[in-house]
């Protein structure tokens, strides 16, 4: 399991997710991948603001995976 977590951490740290479009129900990445929001957004949000949210979310996920990896050592 340790090797898989380390690979996941490395992949997430180096992968860039560039937002191309966002609306109330979904967002699209530059590579064409489209993801629905977990809930519909109440307000319009700019691509730049949503990019900031996505970047911070990625950092939080990486931090959580690192903590799990440290606990499992």
mmCIF file of the N, C-alpha and C atoms, coordinates in Angstrom:
data_MODEL
# 
_entry.id   MODEL 
# 
loop_
_atom_site.group_PDB 
_atom_site.id 
_atom_site.type_symbol 
_atom_site.label_atom_id 
_atom_site.label_alt_id 
_atom_site.label_comp_id 
_atom_site.label_asym_id 
_atom_site.label_entity_id 
_atom_site.label_seq_id 
_atom_site.pdbx_PDB_ins_code 
_atom_site.Cartn_x 
_atom_site.Cartn_y 
_atom_site.Cartn_z 
_atom_site.occupancy 
_atom_site.B_iso_or_equiv 
_atom_site.pdbx_formal_charge 
_atom_site.auth_seq_id 
_atom_site.auth_comp_id 
_atom_site.auth_asym_id 
_atom_site.auth_atom_id 
_atom_site.pdbx_PDB_model_num 
ATOM 1   N N  . UNK A 1 1  ? 0.814   -1.193 0.000   1.00 0.00 ? 1  UNK A N  1 
ATOM 2   C CA . UNK A 1 1  ? 0.000   0.000  0.000   1.00 0.00 ? 1  UNK A CA 1 
ATOM 3   C C  . UNK A 1 1  ? 0.863   1.264  0.000   1.00 0.00 ? 1  UNK A C  1 
ATOM 4   N N  . UNK A 1 2  ? 1.995   1.230  0.668   1.00 0.00 ? 2  UNK A N  1 
ATOM 5   C CA . UNK A 1 2  ? 2.848   2.409  0.777   1.00 0.00 ? 2  UNK A CA 1 
ATOM 6   C C  . UNK A 1 2  ? 3.305   2.893  -0.588  1.00 0.00 ? 2  UNK A C  1 
ATOM 7   N N  . UNK A 1 3  ? 3.689   1.974  -1.447  1.00 0.00 ? 3  UNK A N  1 
ATOM 8   C CA . UNK A 1 3  ? 4.138   2.345  -2.783  1.00 0.00 ? 3  UNK A CA 1 
ATOM 9   C C  . UNK A 1 3  ? 3.029   2.997  -3.594  1.00 0.00 ? 3  UNK A C  1 
ATOM 10  N N  . UNK A 1 4  ? 1.809   2.490  -3.452  1.00 0.00 ? 4  UNK A N  1 
ATOM 11  C CA . UNK A 1 4  ? 0.678   3.057  -4.185  1.00 0.00 ? 4  UNK A CA 1 
ATOM 12  C C  . UNK A 1 4  ? 0.365   4.472  -3.707  1.00 0.00 ? 4  UNK A C  1 
ATOM 13  N N  . UNK A 1 5  ? 0.430   4.691  -2.396  1.00 0.00 ? 5  UNK A N  1 
ATOM 14  C CA . UNK A 1 5  ? 0.171   6.028  -1.879  1.00 0.00 ? 5  UNK A CA 1 
ATOM 15  C C  . UNK A 1 5  ? 1.231   7.017  -2.344  1.00 0.00 ? 5  UNK A C  1 
ATOM 16  N N  . UNK A 1 6  ? 2.481   6.598  -2.319  1.00 0.00 ? 6  UNK A N  1 
ATOM 17  C CA . UNK A 1 6  ? 3.560   7.478  -2.759  1.00 0.00 ? 6  UNK A CA 1 
ATOM 18  C C  . UNK A 1 6  ? 3.412   7.828  -4.236  1.00 0.00 ? 6  UNK A C  1 
ATOM 19  N N  . UNK A 1 7  ? 2.993   6.855  -5.050  1.00 0.00 ? 7  UNK A N  1 
ATOM 20  C CA . UNK A 1 7  ? 2.762   7.122  -6.470  1.00 0.00 ? 7  UNK A CA 1 
ATOM 21  C C  . UNK A 1 7  ? 1.599   8.083  -6.653  1.00 0.00 ? 7  UNK A C  1 
ATOM 22  N N  . UNK A 1 8  ? 0.541   7.893  -5.870  1.00 0.00 ? 8  UNK A N  1 
ATOM 23  C CA . UNK A 1 8  ? -0.625  8.779  -5.956  1.00 0.00 ? 8  UNK A CA 1 
ATOM 24  C C  . UNK A 1 8  ? -0.249  10.202 -5.563  1.00 0.00 ? 8  UNK A C  1 
ATOM 25  N N  . UNK A 1 9  ? 0.544   10.336 -4.512  1.00 0.00 ? 9  UNK A N  1 
ATOM 26  C CA . UNK A 1 9  ? 0.993   11.651 -4.070  1.00 0.00 ? 9  UNK A CA 1 
ATOM 27  C C  . UNK A 1 9  ? 1.802   12.329 -5.171  1.00 0.00 ? 9  UNK A C  1 
ATOM 28  N N  . UNK A 1 10 ? 2.764   11.616 -5.715  1.00 0.00 ? 10 UNK A N  1 
ATOM 29  C CA . UNK A 1 10 ? 3.631   12.180 -6.754  1.00 0.00 ? 10 UNK A CA 1 
ATOM 30  C C  . UNK A 1 10 ? 2.821   12.589 -7.980  1.00 0.00 ? 10 UNK A C  1 
ATOM 31  N N  . UNK A 1 11 ? 1.880   11.741 -8.386  1.00 0.00 ? 11 UNK A N  1 
ATOM 32  C CA . UNK A 1 11 ? 1.064   12.033 -9.566  1.00 0.00 ? 11 UNK A CA 1 
ATOM 33  C C  . UNK A 1 11 ? 0.203   13.272 -9.331  1.00 0.00 ? 11 UNK A C  1 
ATOM 34  N N  . UNK A 1 12 ? -0.411  13.365 -8.154  1.00 0.00 ? 12 UNK A N  1 
ATOM 35  C CA . UNK A 1 12 ? -1.273  14.504 -7.866  1.00 0.00 ? 12 UNK A CA 1 
ATOM 36  C C  . UNK A 1 12 ? -0.474  15.794 -7.736  1.00 0.00 ? 12 UNK A C  1 
ATOM 37  N N  . UNK A 1 13 ? 0.728   15.707 -7.169  1.00 0.00 ? 13 UNK A N  1 
ATOM 38  C CA . UNK A 1 13 ? 1.547   16.907 -6.998  1.00 0.00 ? 13 UNK A CA 1 
ATOM 39  C C  . UNK A 1 13 ? 1.994   17.475 -8.342  1.00 0.00 ? 13 UNK A C  1 
ATOM 40  N N  . UNK A 1 14 ? 2.243   16.615 -9.310  1.00 0.00 ? 14 UNK A N  1 
ATOM 41  C CA . UNK A 1 14 ? 2.779   17.080 -10.591 1.00 0.00 ? 14 UNK A CA 1 
ATOM 42  C C  . UNK A 1 14 ? 1.702   17.354 -11.636 1.00 0.00 ? 14 UNK A C  1 
ATOM 43  N N  . UNK A 1 15 ? 0.516   16.811 -11.466 1.00 0.00 ? 15 UNK A N  1 
ATOM 44  C CA . UNK A 1 15 ? -0.549  16.984 -12.458 1.00 0.00 ? 15 UNK A CA 1 
ATOM 45  C C  . UNK A 1 15 ? -1.176  18.366 -12.331 1.00 0.00 ? 15 UNK A C  1 
ATOM 46  N N  . UNK A 1 16 ? -1.357  19.009 -13.463 1.00 0.00 ? 16 UNK A N  1 
ATOM 47  C CA . UNK A 1 16 ? -2.015  20.316 -13.506 1.00 0.00 ? 16 UNK A CA 1 
ATOM 48  C C  . UNK A 1 16 ? -3.407  20.160 -14.086 1.00 0.00 ? 16 UNK A C  1 
ATOM 49  N N  . UNK A 1 17 ? -4.385  20.712 -13.412 1.00 0.00 ? 17 UNK A N  1 
ATOM 50  C CA . UNK A 1 17 ? -5.765  20.688 -13.867 1.00 0.00 ? 17 UNK A CA 1 
ATOM 51  C C  . UNK A 1 17 ? -6.141  22.115 -14.256 1.00 0.00 ? 17 UNK A C  1 
ATOM 52  N N  . UNK A 1 18 ? -6.265  22.378 -15.546 1.00 0.00 ? 18 UNK A N  1 
ATOM 53  C CA . UNK A 1 18 ? -6.563  23.720 -16.044 1.00 0.00 ? 18 UNK A CA 1 
ATOM 54  C C  . UNK A 1 18 ? -8.039  23.805 -16.418 1.00 0.00 ? 18 UNK A C  1 
ATOM 55  N N  . UNK A 1 19 ? -8.770  24.675 -15.720 1.00 0.00 ? 19 UNK A N  1 
ATOM 56  C CA . UNK A 1 19 ? -10.196 24.846 -15.957 1.00 0.00 ? 19 UNK A CA 1 
ATOM 57  C C  . UNK A 1 19 ? -10.405 25.677 -17.221 1.00 0.00 ? 19 UNK A C  1 
ATOM 58  N N  . UNK A 1 20 ? -11.240 25.183 -18.113 1.00 0.00 ? 20 UNK A N  1 
ATOM 59  C CA . UNK A 1 20 ? -11.552 25.893 -19.356 1.00 0.00 ? 20 UNK A CA 1 
ATOM 60  C C  . UNK A 1 20 ? -12.919 26.570 -19.286 1.00 0.00 ? 20 UNK A C  1 
ATOM 61  N N  . UNK A 1 21 ? -13.853 25.934 -18.547 1.00 0.00 ? 21 UNK A N  1 
ATOM 62  C CA . UNK A 1 21 ? -15.228 26.433 -18.494 1.00 0.00 ? 21 UNK A CA 1 
ATOM 63  C C  . UNK A 1 21 ? -15.880 25.961 -17.208 1.00 0.00 ? 21 UNK A C  1 
ATOM 64  N N  . UNK A 1 22 ? -16.742 26.801 -16.663 1.00 0.00 ? 22 UNK A N  1 
ATOM 65  C CA . UNK A 1 22 ? -17.492 26.415 -15.471 1.00 0.00 ? 22 UNK A CA 1 
ATOM 66  C C  . UNK A 1 22 ? -18.884 27.043 -15.554 1.00 0.00 ? 22 UNK A C  1 
ATOM 67  N N  . UNK A 1 23 ? -19.895 26.268 -15.164 1.00 0.00 ? 23 UNK A N  1 
ATOM 68  C CA . UNK A 1 23 ? -21.246 26.805 -15.049 1.00 0.00 ? 23 UNK A CA 1 
ATOM 69  C C  . UNK A 1 23 ? -21.861 26.264 -13.764 1.00 0.00 ? 23 UNK A C  1 
ATOM 70  N N  . UNK A 1 24 ? -23.142 26.449 -13.583 1.00 0.00 ? 24 UNK A N  1 
ATOM 71  C CA . UNK A 1 24 ? -23.785 26.075 -12.309 1.00 0.00 ? 24 UNK A CA 1 
ATOM 72  C C  . UNK A 1 24 ? -23.812 24.575 -12.052 1.00 0.00 ? 24 UNK A C  1 
ATOM 73  N N  . UNK A 1 25 ? -23.738 23.754 -13.111 1.00 0.00 ? 25 UNK A N  1 
ATOM 74  C CA . UNK A 1 25 ? -23.892 22.316 -12.913 1.00 0.00 ? 25 UNK A CA 1 
ATOM 75  C C  . UNK A 1 25 ? -22.633 21.497 -13.189 1.00 0.00 ? 25 UNK A C  1 
ATOM 76  N N  . UNK A 1 26 ? -21.640 22.054 -13.903 1.00 0.00 ? 26 UNK A N  1 
ATOM 77  C CA . UNK A 1 26 ? -20.446 21.273 -14.250 1.00 0.00 ? 26 UNK A CA 1 
ATOM 78  C C  . UNK A 1 26 ? -19.273 22.187 -14.562 1.00 0.00 ? 26 UNK A C  1 
ATOM 79  N N  . UNK A 1 27 ? -18.080 21.555 -14.664 1.00 0.00 ? 27 UNK A N  1 
ATOM 80  C CA . UNK A 1 27 ? -16.915 22.294 -15.134 1.00 0.00 ? 27 UNK A CA 1 
ATOM 81  C C  . UNK A 1 27 ? -16.159 21.428 -16.128 1.00 0.00 ? 27 UNK A C  1 
ATOM 82  N N  . UNK A 1 28 ? -15.430 22.097 -17.007 1.00 0.00 ? 28 UNK A N  1 
ATOM 83  C CA . UNK A 1 28 ? -14.680 21.409 -18.050 1.00 0.00 ? 28 UNK A CA 1 
ATOM 84  C C  . UNK A 1 28 ? -13.213 21.789 -17.934 1.00 0.00 ? 28 UNK A C  1 
ATOM 85  N N  . UNK A 1 29 ? -12.353 20.788 -18.070 1.00 0.00 ? 29 UNK A N  1 
ATOM 86  C CA . UNK A 1 29 ? -10.923 21.025 -18.054 1.00 0.00 ? 29 UNK A CA 1 
ATOM 87  C C  . UNK A 1 29 ? -10.421 21.277 -19.472 1.00 0.00 ? 29 UNK A C  1 
ATOM 88  N N  . UNK A 1 30 ? -9.231  21.830 -19.549 1.00 0.00 ? 30 UNK A N  1 
ATOM 89  C CA . UNK A 1 30 ? -8.624  22.151 -20.838 1.00 0.00 ? 30 UNK A CA 1 
ATOM 90  C C  . UNK A 1 30 ? -8.505  20.929 -21.751 1.00 0.00 ? 30 UNK A C  1 
ATOM 91  N N  . UNK A 1 31 ? -8.365  19.731 -21.161 1.00 0.00 ? 31 UNK A N  1 
ATOM 92  C CA . UNK A 1 31 ? -8.214  18.510 -21.947 1.00 0.00 ? 31 UNK A CA 1 
ATOM 93  C C  . UNK A 1 31 ? -9.551  17.949 -22.450 1.00 0.00 ? 31 UNK A C  1 
ATOM 94  N N  . UNK A 1 32 ? -10.664 18.634 -22.131 1.00 0.00 ? 32 UNK A N  1 
ATOM 95  C CA . UNK A 1 32 ? -11.989 18.205 -22.586 1.00 0.00 ? 32 UNK A CA 1 
ATOM 96  C C  . UNK A 1 32 ? -12.776 17.394 -21.585 1.00 0.00 ? 32 UNK A C  1 
ATOM 97  N N  . UNK A 1 33 ? -12.155 16.978 -20.486 1.00 0.00 ? 33 UNK A N  1 
ATOM 98  C CA . UNK A 1 33 ? -12.876 16.244 -19.445 1.00 0.00 ? 33 UNK A CA 1 
ATOM 99  C C  . UNK A 1 33 ? -13.916 17.157 -18.803 1.00 0.00 ? 33 UNK A C  1 
ATOM 100 N N  . UNK A 1 34 ? -15.116 16.626 -18.604 1.00 0.00 ? 34 UNK A N  1 
ATOM 101 C CA . UNK A 1 34 ? -16.204 17.376 -17.987 1.00 0.00 ? 34 UNK A CA 1 
ATOM 102 C C  . UNK A 1 34 ? -16.624 16.657 -16.712 1.00 0.00 ? 34 UNK A C  1 
ATOM 103 N N  . UNK A 1 35 ? -16.758 17.433 -15.628 1.00 0.00 ? 35 UNK A N  1 
ATOM 104 C CA . UNK A 1 35 ? -17.121 16.878 -14.330 1.00 0.00 ? 35 UNK A CA 1 
ATOM 105 C C  . UNK A 1 35 ? -18.327 17.632 -13.771 1.00 0.00 ? 35 UNK A C  1 
ATOM 106 N N  . UNK A 1 36 ? -19.325 16.909 -13.294 1.00 0.00 ? 36 UNK A N  1 
ATOM 107 C CA . UNK A 1 36 ? -20.462 17.583 -12.655 1.00 0.00 ? 36 UNK A CA 1 
ATOM 108 C C  . UNK A 1 36 ? -20.062 18.052 -11.261 1.00 0.00 ? 36 UNK A C  1 
ATOM 109 N N  . UNK A 1 37 ? -20.669 19.142 -10.810 1.00 0.00 ? 37 UNK A N  1 
ATOM 110 C CA . UNK A 1 37 ? -20.486 19.564 -9.429  1.00 0.00 ? 37 UNK A CA 1 
ATOM 111 C C  . UNK A 1 37 ? -21.271 18.605 -8.543  1.00 0.00 ? 37 UNK A C  1 
ATOM 112 N N  . UNK A 1 38 ? -20.840 18.450 -7.317  1.00 0.00 ? 38 UNK A N  1 
ATOM 113 C CA . UNK A 1 38 ? -21.544 17.600 -6.357  1.00 0.00 ? 38 UNK A CA 1 
ATOM 114 C C  . UNK A 1 38 ? -22.921 18.198 -6.062  1.00 0.00 ? 38 UNK A C  1 
ATOM 115 N N  . UNK A 1 39 ? -23.003 19.501 -6.111  1.00 0.00 ? 39 UNK A N  1 
ATOM 116 C CA . UNK A 1 39 ? -24.273 20.213 -5.952  1.00 0.00 ? 39 UNK A CA 1 
ATOM 117 C C  . UNK A 1 39 ? -24.261 21.396 -6.913  1.00 0.00 ? 39 UNK A C  1 
ATOM 118 N N  . UNK A 1 40 ? -25.451 21.845 -7.299  1.00 0.00 ? 40 UNK A N  1 
ATOM 119 C CA . UNK A 1 40 ? -25.538 22.966 -8.228  1.00 0.00 ? 40 UNK A CA 1 
ATOM 120 C C  . UNK A 1 40 ? -25.104 24.248 -7.525  1.00 0.00 ? 40 UNK A C  1 
ATOM 121 N N  . UNK A 1 41 ? -24.284 25.037 -8.200  1.00 0.00 ? 41 UNK A N  1 
ATOM 122 C CA . UNK A 1 41 ? -23.828 26.299 -7.633  1.00 0.00 ? 41 UNK A CA 1 
ATOM 123 C C  . UNK A 1 41 ? -24.954 27.325 -7.684  1.00 0.00 ? 41 UNK A C  1 
ATOM 124 N N  . UNK A 1 42 ? -25.073 28.124 -6.628  1.00 0.00 ? 42 UNK A N  1 
ATOM 125 C CA . UNK A 1 42 ? -26.103 29.159 -6.565  1.00 0.00 ? 42 UNK A CA 1 
ATOM 126 C C  . UNK A 1 42 ? -25.726 30.383 -7.397  1.00 0.00 ? 42 UNK A C  1 
ATOM 127 N N  . UNK A 1 43 ? -24.453 30.707 -7.414  1.00 0.00 ? 43 UNK A N  1 
ATOM 128 C CA . UNK A 1 43 ? -23.982 31.913 -8.089  1.00 0.00 ? 43 UNK A CA 1 
ATOM 129 C C  . UNK A 1 43 ? -23.073 31.559 -9.254  1.00 0.00 ? 43 UNK A C  1 
ATOM 130 N N  . UNK A 1 44 ? -22.991 32.486 -10.199 1.00 0.00 ? 44 UNK A N  1 
ATOM 131 C CA . UNK A 1 44 ? -22.010 32.332 -11.265 1.00 0.00 ? 44 UNK A CA 1 
ATOM 132 C C  . UNK A 1 44 ? -20.627 32.516 -10.664 1.00 0.00 ? 44 UNK A C  1 
ATOM 133 N N  . UNK A 1 45 ? -19.687 31.751 -11.144 1.00 0.00 ? 45 UNK A N  1 
ATOM 134 C CA . UNK A 1 45 ? -18.310 31.850 -10.664 1.00 0.00 ? 45 UNK A CA 1 
ATOM 135 C C  . UNK A 1 45 ? -17.411 31.934 -11.891 1.00 0.00 ? 45 UNK A C  1 
ATOM 136 N N  . UNK A 1 46 ? -16.403 32.753 -11.806 1.00 0.00 ? 46 UNK A N  1 
ATOM 137 C CA . UNK A 1 46 ? -15.491 32.900 -12.938 1.00 0.00 ? 46 UNK A CA 1 
ATOM 138 C C  . UNK A 1 46 ? -14.573 31.682 -13.026 1.00 0.00 ? 46 UNK A C  1 
ATOM 139 N N  . UNK A 1 47 ? -14.029 31.474 -14.203 1.00 0.00 ? 47 UNK A N  1 
ATOM 140 C CA . UNK A 1 47 ? -13.069 30.387 -14.405 1.00 0.00 ? 47 UNK A CA 1 
ATOM 141 C C  . UNK A 1 47 ? -11.874 30.584 -13.480 1.00 0.00 ? 47 UNK A C  1 
ATOM 142 N N  . UNK A 1 48 ? -11.430 31.820 -13.340 1.00 0.00 ? 48 UNK A N  1 
ATOM 143 C CA . UNK A 1 48 ? -10.270 32.106 -12.490 1.00 0.00 ? 48 UNK A CA 1 
ATOM 144 C C  . UNK A 1 48 ? -10.546 31.756 -11.029 1.00 0.00 ? 48 UNK A C  1 
ATOM 145 N N  . UNK A 1 49 ? -11.719 32.136 -10.529 1.00 0.00 ? 49 UNK A N  1 
ATOM 146 C CA . UNK A 1 49 ? -12.053 31.817 -9.138  1.00 0.00 ? 49 UNK A CA 1 
ATOM 147 C C  . UNK A 1 49 ? -12.231 30.312 -8.935  1.00 0.00 ? 49 UNK A C  1 
ATOM 148 N N  . UNK A 1 50 ? -12.853 29.638 -9.895  1.00 0.00 ? 50 UNK A N  1 
ATOM 149 C CA . UNK A 1 50 ? -13.028 28.198 -9.763  1.00 0.00 ? 50 UNK A CA 1 
ATOM 150 C C  . UNK A 1 50 ? -11.677 27.493 -9.838  1.00 0.00 ? 50 UNK A C  1 
ATOM 151 N N  . UNK A 1 51 ? -10.751 28.010 -10.659 1.00 0.00 ? 51 UNK A N  1 
ATOM 152 C CA . UNK A 1 51 ? -9.402  27.439 -10.748 1.00 0.00 ? 51 UNK A CA 1 
ATOM 153 C C  . UNK A 1 51 ? -8.721  27.497 -9.385  1.00 0.00 ? 51 UNK A C  1 
ATOM 154 N N  . UNK A 1 52 ? -8.887  28.616 -8.686  1.00 0.00 ? 52 UNK A N  1 
ATOM 155 C CA . UNK A 1 52 ? -8.297  28.751 -7.346  1.00 0.00 ? 52 UNK A CA 1 
ATOM 156 C C  . UNK A 1 52 ? -8.867  27.694 -6.398  1.00 0.00 ? 52 UNK A C  1 
ATOM 157 N N  . UNK A 1 53 ? -10.188 27.498 -6.454  1.00 0.00 ? 53 UNK A N  1 
ATOM 158 C CA . UNK A 1 53 ? -10.832 26.481 -5.604  1.00 0.00 ? 53 UNK A CA 1 
ATOM 159 C C  . UNK A 1 53 ? -10.304 25.094 -5.935  1.00 0.00 ? 53 UNK A C  1 
ATOM 160 N N  . UNK A 1 54 ? -10.196 24.792 -7.224  1.00 0.00 ? 54 UNK A N  1 
ATOM 161 C CA . UNK A 1 54 ? -9.703  23.476 -7.649  1.00 0.00 ? 54 UNK A CA 1 
ATOM 162 C C  . UNK A 1 54 ? -8.260  23.258 -7.206  1.00 0.00 ? 54 UNK A C  1 
ATOM 163 N N  . UNK A 1 55 ? -7.422  24.279 -7.346  1.00 0.00 ? 55 UNK A N  1 
ATOM 164 C CA . UNK A 1 55 ? -6.020  24.174 -6.933  1.00 0.00 ? 55 UNK A CA 1 
ATOM 165 C C  . UNK A 1 55 ? -5.905  23.936 -5.426  1.00 0.00 ? 55 UNK A C  1 
ATOM 166 N N  . UNK A 1 56 ? -6.679  24.669 -4.643  1.00 0.00 ? 56 UNK A N  1 
ATOM 167 C CA . UNK A 1 56 ? -6.643  24.483 -3.189  1.00 0.00 ? 56 UNK A CA 1 
ATOM 168 C C  . UNK A 1 56 ? -7.180  23.115 -2.787  1.00 0.00 ? 56 UNK A C  1 
ATOM 169 N N  . UNK A 1 57 ? -8.198  22.649 -3.488  1.00 0.00 ? 57 UNK A N  1 
ATOM 170 C CA . UNK A 1 57 ? -8.742  21.316 -3.214  1.00 0.00 ? 57 UNK A CA 1 
ATOM 171 C C  . UNK A 1 57 ? -7.691  20.245 -3.480  1.00 0.00 ? 57 UNK A C  1 
ATOM 172 N N  . UNK A 1 58 ? -6.968  20.408 -4.575  1.00 0.00 ? 58 UNK A N  1 
ATOM 173 C CA . UNK A 1 58 ? -5.906  19.452 -4.907  1.00 0.00 ? 58 UNK A CA 1 
ATOM 174 C C  . UNK A 1 58 ? -4.843  19.440 -3.811  1.00 0.00 ? 58 UNK A C  1 
ATOM 175 N N  . UNK A 1 59 ? -4.445  20.624 -3.336  1.00 0.00 ? 59 UNK A N  1 
ATOM 176 C CA . UNK A 1 59 ? -3.456  20.702 -2.261  1.00 0.00 ? 59 UNK A CA 1 
ATOM 177 C C  . UNK A 1 59 ? -3.955  19.999 -1.002  1.00 0.00 ? 59 UNK A C  1 
ATOM 178 N N  . UNK A 1 60 ? -5.230  20.197 -0.669  1.00 0.00 ? 60 UNK A N  1 
ATOM 179 C CA . UNK A 1 60 ? -5.800  19.548 0.516   1.00 0.00 ? 60 UNK A CA 1 
ATOM 180 C C  . UNK A 1 60 ? -5.801  18.027 0.382   1.00 0.00 ? 60 UNK A C  1 
ATOM 181 N N  . UNK A 1 61 ? -6.157  17.532 -0.783  1.00 0.00 ? 61 UNK A N  1 
ATOM 182 C CA . UNK A 1 61 ? -6.171  16.090 -1.010  1.00 0.00 ? 61 UNK A CA 1 
ATOM 183 C C  . UNK A 1 61 ? -4.766  15.517 -0.873  1.00 0.00 ? 61 UNK A C  1 
ATOM 184 N N  . UNK A 1 62 ? -3.781  16.190 -1.465  1.00 0.00 ? 62 UNK A N  1 
ATOM 185 C CA . UNK A 1 62 ? -2.386  15.729 -1.356  1.00 0.00 ? 62 UNK A CA 1 
ATOM 186 C C  . UNK A 1 62 ? -1.952  15.714 0.101   1.00 0.00 ? 62 UNK A C  1 
ATOM 187 N N  . UNK A 1 63 ? -2.286  16.762 0.857   1.00 0.00 ? 63 UNK A N  1 
ATOM 188 C CA . UNK A 1 63 ? -1.935  16.806 2.276   1.00 0.00 ? 63 UNK A CA 1 
ATOM 189 C C  . UNK A 1 63 ? -2.566  15.651 3.046   1.00 0.00 ? 63 UNK A C  1 
ATOM 190 N N  . UNK A 1 64 ? -3.828  15.345 2.770   1.00 0.00 ? 64 UNK A N  1 
ATOM 191 C CA . UNK A 1 64 ? -4.501  14.223 3.446   1.00 0.00 ? 64 UNK A CA 1 
ATOM 192 C C  . UNK A 1 64 ? -3.849  12.886 3.094   1.00 0.00 ? 64 UNK A C  1 
ATOM 193 N N  . UNK A 1 65 ? -3.506  12.695 1.848   1.00 0.00 ? 65 UNK A N  1 
ATOM 194 C CA . UNK A 1 65 ? -2.853  11.445 1.440   1.00 0.00 ? 65 UNK A CA 1 
ATOM 195 C C  . UNK A 1 65 ? -1.494  11.319 2.122   1.00 0.00 ? 65 UNK A C  1 
ATOM 196 N N  . UNK A 1 66 ? -0.757  12.426 2.225   1.00 0.00 ? 66 UNK A N  1 
ATOM 197 C CA . UNK A 1 66 ? 0.545   12.389 2.908   1.00 0.00 ? 66 UNK A CA 1 
ATOM 198 C C  . UNK A 1 66 ? 0.375   12.017 4.377   1.00 0.00 ? 66 UNK A C  1 
ATOM 199 N N  . UNK A 1 67 ? -0.672  12.543 5.031   1.00 0.00 ? 67 UNK A N  1 
ATOM 200 C CA . UNK A 1 67 ? -0.924  12.207 6.431   1.00 0.00 ? 67 UNK A CA 1 
ATOM 201 C C  . UNK A 1 67 ? -1.257  10.728 6.586   1.00 0.00 ? 67 UNK A C  1 
ATOM 202 N N  . UNK A 1 68 ? -2.064  10.211 5.682   1.00 0.00 ? 68 UNK A N  1 
ATOM 203 C CA . UNK A 1 68 ? -2.404  8.794  5.723   1.00 0.00 ? 68 UNK A CA 1 
ATOM 204 C C  . UNK A 1 68 ? -1.138  7.962  5.532   1.00 0.00 ? 68 UNK A C  1 
ATOM 205 N N  . UNK A 1 69 ? -0.295  8.356  4.597   1.00 0.00 ? 69 UNK A N  1 
ATOM 206 C CA . UNK A 1 69 ? 0.952   7.637  4.342   1.00 0.00 ? 69 UNK A CA 1 
ATOM 207 C C  . UNK A 1 69 ? 1.845   7.655  5.584   1.00 0.00 ? 69 UNK A C  1 
ATOM 208 N N  . UNK A 1 70 ? 1.911   8.800  6.245   1.00 0.00 ? 70 UNK A N  1 
ATOM 209 C CA . UNK A 1 70 ? 2.747   8.925  7.444   1.00 0.00 ? 70 UNK A CA 1 
ATOM 210 C C  . UNK A 1 70 ? 2.211   8.035  8.577   1.00 0.00 ? 70 UNK A C  1 
ATOM 211 N N  . UNK A 1 71 ? 0.887   7.979  8.728   1.00 0.00 ? 71 UNK A N  1 
ATOM 212 C CA . UNK A 1 71 ? 0.273   7.127  9.749   1.00 0.00 ? 71 UNK A CA 1 
ATOM 213 C C  . UNK A 1 71 ? 0.580   5.662  9.479   1.00 0.00 ? 71 UNK A C  1 
ATOM 214 N N  . UNK A 1 72 ? 0.611   5.279  8.216   1.00 0.00 ? 72 UNK A N  1 
ATOM 215 C CA . UNK A 1 72 ? 0.831   3.878  7.841   1.00 0.00 ? 72 UNK A CA 1 
ATOM 216 C C  . UNK A 1 72 ? 2.295   3.455  7.875   1.00 0.00 ? 72 UNK A C  1 
ATOM 217 N N  . UNK A 1 73 ? 3.212   4.390  8.151   1.00 0.00 ? 73 UNK A N  1 
ATOM 218 C CA . UNK A 1 73 ? 4.643   4.020  8.194   1.00 0.00 ? 73 UNK A CA 1 
ATOM 219 C C  . UNK A 1 73 ? 4.968   3.192  9.400   1.00 0.00 ? 73 UNK A C  1 
# 
